[in-house]
């Protein structure tokens, strides 16, 4: 099998990637703990791919319980340099309907109980998150959607809340006043950590409901979301497969240089244990 280069994260309703061939499963341990599940490694359109069920197979983990650092670190250790992430979201705008797929290009983080950085404990870095989504990867997904005749919505802001409860109606109205497009519970930590790991990242936001601001619709429930996701998961799999078929081997983005001027700590002063823990991320700058 060629080197693994593409990662897929499947969210609620997307627990497998049926088109993968030559499949094997890998258990990966990381210095940050265990990932959500075993990584399913295989080939798709001749490209080596690793798939992870974000919440674990059988959906075992709350959004706040996810070990985002372990999930992204394991992708990095596998050699992955691009991640496509799919997940359920609520729509905050009338024009974004259930069954739509949105490619957000901005995030607002309203979580408060999660680890969102690999750094600390003796190594300091500050990456730019001005453009949190890889533009080249989003363009590839958009072109793939046109080829399979599955329209998507490009751009918009993803508001990430802590959960696991859905918003109150007052909160939903407040978020709408901010001009956000979709609301979810998972993707902002992935985007931050992927940037620190210098991995291109793009979110496929699968719209399942109108949250609870739209009083002509029933308030969102888990059952409503799952019913919609069963239909949308097939569309997401087709879109991901088509995007992988379109991916060029070369990059035209800056995601893979995110740490070039971001690391503040002098290597000679860095904590040895922290340096060892971050070796897959720092070796390009600090050597083996």
C-alpha positions in Angstrom: 0.0 0.0 0.0 1.3 3.5 -0.8 2.0 6.0 2.0 -1.3 7.1 3.6 -1.9 10.7 2.6 -5.6 11.4 3.1 -7.7 11.2 6.2 -11.5 11.0 6.5 -13.4 11.7 9.7 -16.9 10.5 9.8 -19.3 12.1 12.2 -22.8 11.2 13.3 -24.4 8.8 10.8 -21.1 8.2 8.9 -19.4 5.4 10.6 -17.9 3.6 7.5 -16.5 4.4 4.1 -18.0 1.7 1.9 -15.9 2.4 -1.2 -12.6 1.6 0.5 -10.6 -1.3 -0.9 -7.8 -3.5 0.5 -9.0 -2.6 4.0 -7.2 -3.2 7.2 -7.6 -1.9 10.7 -4.9 -0.3 12.8 -4.8 0.5 16.5 -2.8 3.6 17.1 -1.6 4.8 20.5 -0.5 8.4 21.0 1.1 10.4 23.8 -2.2 12.2 24.1 -4.2 9.0 24.8 -6.3 6.8 22.6 -8.2 8.0 19.5 -11.9 7.4 19.1 -11.6 4.1 17.4 -9.4 1.9 15.2 -8.3 3.5 11.9 -9.7 1.8 8.8 -6.9 2.0 6.2 -7.5 1.2 2.6 -7.3 2.6 -1.0 -9.8 4.7 -2.8 -9.2 5.7 -6.5 -5.6 4.4 -6.0 -5.0 6.8 -3.1 -4.1 5.5 0.4 -6.8 6.6 2.9 -7.4 6.3 6.6 -10.9 6.6 8.0 -11.9 7.3 11.6 -15.4 7.2 13.1 -15.3 10.4 15.2 -17.6 9.2 17.9 -16.5 5.6 17.7 -18.3 2.8 16.0 -21.7 2.5 17.7 -21.5 6.2 18.6 -20.0 5.9 22.1 -18.6 9.3 22.8 -20.2 12.7 23.5 -18.6 15.7 21.6 -17.0 16.8 24.9 -15.5 13.4 25.5 -13.7 13.2 22.1 -10.0 13.0 22.3 -9.4 15.4 19.4 -5.7 15.6 20.0 -5.2 11.8 19.8 -7.4 11.7 16.7 -5.4 14.3 14.8 -2.0 13.2 16.1 -2.7 9.6 14.9 -3.5 10.9 11.4 -0.2 12.8 11.5 1.7 9.8 12.6 0.2 7.8 9.7 1.6 10.4 7.3 -1.8 12.0 6.5 -1.5 15.5 5.0 -5.1 16.2 4.1 -8.3 15.6 6.1 -11.9 15.7 5.0 -14.2 15.8 7.9 -18.0 15.2 7.7 -20.5 16.0 10.5 -24.1 16.9 11.3 -25.0 20.5 11.7 -28.1 22.6 12.3 -29.0 25.4 9.9 -29.1 29.0 11.1 -30.4 30.4 7.9 -33.6 29.7 5.9 -31.7 29.2 2.7 -29.7 26.3 4.1 -32.1 23.4 4.2 -32.0 19.9 5.7 -30.0 17.6 3.3 -27.8 20.5 2.1 -24.1 20.1 2.4 -22.1 23.3 3.4 -18.4 23.9 3.2 -17.8 26.5 6.0 -14.7 28.6 5.8 -14.9 30.2 9.2 -15.5 29.0 12.8 -16.6 30.5 16.1 -15.6 28.5 19.2 -18.1 28.5 22.0 -16.8 25.4 23.7 -15.3 25.6 27.2 -14.1 22.1 28.3 -11.8 20.8 25.5 -8.1 20.6 24.7 -7.5 22.5 21.5 -3.7 22.6 21.2 -0.8 20.2 21.1 1.4 22.8 22.7 2.2 23.7 26.3 4.3 21.9 29.0 7.5 23.5 27.7 6.9 24.2 24.0 5.0 27.3 22.9 3.6 28.0 19.4 0.9 30.3 18.1 -0.5 29.4 14.7 -2.6 31.6 12.5 -6.3 30.7 12.3 -7.4 33.6 10.2 -8.2 31.2 7.4 -9.0 27.9 9.3 -10.0 25.9 6.2 -7.7 24.9 3.4 -8.9 26.8 0.4 -7.4 24.4 -2.1 -9.1 21.4 -0.4 -12.4 23.3 -0.4 -12.0 24.0 -4.1 -11.4 20.3 -4.8 -14.5 19.3 -3.0 -16.6 22.0 -4.8 -15.4 20.8 -8.2 -16.1 17.2 -7.2 -19.6 18.1 -6.2 -20.2 19.5 -9.7 -18.9 16.3 -11.3 -21.4 14.1 -9.3 -24.2 16.7 -9.8 -24.6 17.1 -6.0 -24.7 20.9 -5.4 -23.1 22.2 -2.2 -22.9 25.6 -0.5 -19.4 27.0 -0.4 -18.4 29.3 2.5 -20.0 30.4 5.7 -19.4 30.3 9.5 -19.7 27.2 11.7 -20.5 27.9 15.3 -19.3 25.2 17.6 -21.0 24.8 20.9 -20.1 22.5 23.8 -23.2 20.4 24.0 -24.3 17.7 24.4 -27.6 19.6 24.8 -29.0 21.4 21.8 -29.4 25.2 22.1 -32.2 26.9 23.9 -34.4 29.0 21.7 -32.9 32.2 23.2 -29.4 31.0 22.4 -30.4 30.0 18.9 -31.8 33.5 18.3 -28.6 35.1 19.7 -26.4 33.0 17.4 -28.6 33.9 14.5 -28.0 37.6 15.3 -24.3 36.9 14.9 -24.8 35.9 11.3 -23.6 32.4 11.6 -24.6 29.8 9.0 -24.5 26.4 10.7 -24.2 25.1 14.3 -22.5 22.0 15.5 -20.5 20.4 18.3 -17.2 19.1 16.9 -15.3 20.6 14.1 -13.5 23.6 15.5 -11.1 21.6 17.6 -10.3 19.5 14.6 -9.5 22.6 12.5 -7.3 24.1 15.2 -5.3 20.9 15.7 -5.0 20.1 12.0 -3.5 23.5 11.5 -1.0 22.9 14.3 -0.1 19.6 12.7 0.3 21.3 9.3 -2.5 19.1 7.8 -4.9 20.6 5.3 -8.5 20.5 6.6 -12.0 20.9 5.2 -15.4 20.4 6.8 -18.4 18.9 5.0 -21.3 20.2 7.2 -24.3 18.0 6.7 -27.5 20.0 7.4 -30.1 18.0 9.3 -32.4 20.6 10.9 -33.2 24.3 11.6 -32.0 24.2 15.2 -34.9 25.6 17.3 -35.0 29.2 16.0 -37.4 28.3 13.3 -40.7 28.0 15.2 -42.7 26.7 12.2 -40.5 23.6 12.4 -40.4 21.1 15.2 -37.6 21.7 17.7 -34.5 19.6 16.8 -34.3 16.1 18.3 -31.6 13.4 18.0 -34.2 11.2 16.3 -34.8 13.9 13.6 -31.1 14.3 13.0 -30.4 10.5 12.7 -33.3 10.1 10.2 -31.9 12.9 8.0 -28.3 11.6 8.4 -29.2 8.2 7.1 -30.1 9.8 3.8 -27.2 12.4 3.8 -24.5 9.9 4.7 -24.7 8.3 1.3 -24.3 11.7 -0.4 -21.4 12.5 1.8 -19.6 9.2 0.9 -20.1 9.9 -2.8 -18.8 13.4 -2.4 -15.7 12.4 -0.4 -14.9 9.7 -2.9 -15.2 12.1 -5.8 -13.0 14.7 -4.1 -10.3 12.1 -3.4 -10.3 11.2 -7.1 -9.7 14.9 -7.9 -6.9 15.5 -5.4 -3.6 16.5 -7.1 -0.4 15.2 -5.4 1.1 18.7 -5.0 -0.1 21.5 -2.8 -0.7 25.2 -3.6 -1.7 26.2 0.0 0.3 27.3 3.1 -1.2 24.8 5.5 2.0 22.7 5.4 4.0 25.7 6.6 1.7 26.8 9.5 4.5 26.3 12.1 7.2 28.0 10.1 7.1 31.2 12.1 4.8 30.1 14.9 7.1 28.2 17.3 8.3 30.6 20.0 10.3 28.3 22.2 14.1 28.0 21.7 14.7 24.3 21.0 17.6 24.4 23.4 15.3 25.5 26.2 12.4 23.2 25.4 11.3 20.5 27.8 12.7 17.2 26.6 9.5 15.2 27.3 7.4 17.8 25.4 9.8 17.7 22.5 9.6 13.9 22.3 5.8 14.0 22.5 5.6 16.4 19.6 8.3 14.8 17.4 6.0 14.0 14.4 4.9 17.7 14.4 8.2 19.4 15.1 10.8 17.2 13.4 10.6 19.3 10.2 11.8 22.3 12.2 13.8 20.8 15.1 15.2 17.7 13.4 14.7 14.1 14.3 
